[in-house]
Amino acid sequence: MPESSTGWMPPLLLRAPKGAFCHIVGGVLSPLRANIALHGLEERVATAFPKTRKVAGKYERWPPAVIRYADDFVVRHPDHDVIRRCKEVIEEWRQGMGLELKPSKTAIAHTLEDHEGNVGLDFLGFTVRQFRVGKHHTGQHGHGQPLGFKTLITPSKRKVTAHRDRLKEMLRARRTAPRTS
């Protein structure tokens, strides 16, 4: 892709002189290394809990769900005590590998109820929250049962602010650039 007449290039395009090598931090190898390092996390969490549990004469699935993308992950489960136990299991598993959870990025949150002053969670630049709604606007369970809430996934405020600031800087830097026809 050639440069425009203003000398500005799209930010994702990287050009290097002939024979030069570019090391891109956060490139394809970083997620690959994270996936290799965290391989087995889901299995370790699942084996720490029974697969089913009997409630009111019916069996229900009981293991927590681990959602992972590169080095970020979320553990989902309806029982707060199971989530606390998952945190302990994950810390034990990671210590064996010489890794640790960052306290600044580790939190127990609920997407519907207030938990320690927080509602919802931020994951991969998005905020996941649930809101109570009436019977005509509610989401439905897999068997058609109304849930009583609606799940909204929106860009996180922090990422929106960072994107807006980046756009502002790009526009300021190009204020005096000549117009192209």
Buried (B, 14 or more C-beta within 10 A) or exposed (E): EEEEEEEEEEEEEEEEEEEEEEEEEEEEEEBEEBEEBBEEBBEBBBEBBEEEEEEEEEEEEBBBEBEBEBBBBBBEBEEEEBBEBBBEBBBEBBEEEEEEEEEEEEEBBBBBEEBEEEBBBBBEEEBBBBEEBEEEEBEEEEEEEBBEBBEEEEEBEEBEEEEEEEEEEEEEEEEEEEEEE
